């Protein structure tokens, strides 16, 4: 037994060593010129490519399938194979990174708007600005391309944008002679009135669970209060500030005063949406899909829901800040037919596709011309108020963004769950962020 | 007639050879046996290669990664240099220290509860005259459910808005606690879900052990006038030791790697209250893409659980030999 085990072990070690050697080195992509001067591999009108995206269903129809059908009508030479991606963003990322670093993966994939820096620094996405001219990037609404840029190269084409909105019950505000709140303080007083009249159980529901969504919501409160997460060079935490403590204290006070349910520390989008749709809350913070959902089938408050920019703190000018979300189109560095990939990317960000996603699937288009066209605005109530909102991006220009976000959402979640005070939470989050951006720690 | 004649002879032959083996002589292998052994290895080689590819290689690869500077890149993993920095990073991180404490505590509490409750249920089942088969079948339902599914079901039960647990606490006048929203209650909720699911596993193993216990020892105890209580502590439990040890080992191995329950129920929260070593390793590797430190978390976890099991066996074995000396 002993004698026979040894060769096996040796073989195993040899195999491991060989593989480790094979996997070592061979990094580094060719440094290519910028702004569309490079020629992509493959044929722009022929071949077959795969597209990886989470299914996006409205009325039993998958947006991705409809867009692919349209694409193939215009480009009969290219076949697109649709691969439905996992709905959970982190599972989606884990699957993609293991596939791509293993040498495979889909040709074009739909990825979160906060991925570019991390994916760029790990070479999991192709810098497509080397193939596409400035005139192409100019078709997007302001600021969106910057969010997909890392070290001067653009790694993804913005596909649809998303942002936080305030949803409110039109019937209750009217009954109580209240106006749509423009400050957080007014939101609290409106909520108290409706709650005391037993019109609703809660005033405001939002996202406070231990996940990325809690970071998004906190970014809005933080920016309203005048704070920020990272220093301007992105190398240090700027979170430890009175503004951050004010923002988090306010979030905590919503729970403490009973404006928000204690369960908000377990709320993701779905739970807050359910509470609002069941008529339990006067206000809701959610992404743009919530308008169609709250006014659609299965909602007890259908027809009684309005949408507005988020409020800000008293004494601040303008509306409150909305966190930028949304999804971008990335090209896999292993793709054999980059030219066809780019044809697909251009179609998806062009007039036809962007109009479909805006009018049939109530997404916010990234294409500026589509976004401002009158017929699109008329068919999408959320879109009509987009120009009134102020946007703030998460500090995702750091390759260590996932850890920065973990520090933030854990702090928020800890405070909402009552296990930490706001000032302690901000202090420890800030030191966690400093460790993360210096690429240390776990 | 020919076959009838050969069968007993063969039987006798095998009996003698087994006698030889017992008689401290090294088993002699003739050329035929050796060539058969070689042939056997040859036939099982493809299977062994597959097993090596899917188990040994990833384990070795993970250990290699944990001692290297790893960067995941589009072109594959870039691995260079020998370093201990992954381990120092891991050991110094307060989130790892917490995850270790949580995982150890979680393992000790769940395994203890499951062994105690599982053994009690097994004792009842053994006495049960009727419906034993039915009871076993019902008991096995939680065990046969995939953990992700049972965790999702518990998620519905614990839901703060429409969960049944919330209604029960309300009916008992205990208000409306957010079960998964505070650290203590979230940890308790996870332990409950785990105990519910895995106690049947312990029950089945202990029951198998109980059924195989020799009857005469019990008769002797009865003749000596031992009470039921005394019989349990001095006869049943010592005889059950090896069975319970087996159940504990299986459970430690499984509980120490707990991933699916917190992944579904709490995502490791509130804050990081339910972040187990497995959840932490997954997050470090696949969200933060830090494969070196992630591999170090995985390797340390594996080493720790093996050490834990060895320690348990040592303590348990010494106790077994003690009782063996007594008898």
Interface residues (C-beta under 8 A of the other chain):
Chain A: X4 X8 X11 X12 X13 X15 X16 X19 X20 X23 X24 X25 X26 X27 X28 X29 X90 X93 X94 X97 X98 X100 X101 X102 X103 X118 X122 X123 X124 X125 X209 X210 X211 X261 X262 X263 X265 X266 X271 X274 X275 X280 X332 X333 X334 X400 X402 X403 X406 X410 X411 X413 X414 X416 X417 X418 X419 X420 X440 X441 X442
Chain B: X41 X48 X52 X56 X57 X60 X61 X64 X71 X72 X73 X74 X75 X76 X77 X78 X79 X80 X89 X90 X93 X95 X96 X160 X161 X176 X178 X180 X181 X182 X183 X266 X267 X268 X269 X270 X271 X272 X273 X280 X282 X283 X284 X286 X287 X288 X289 X290 X293 X297
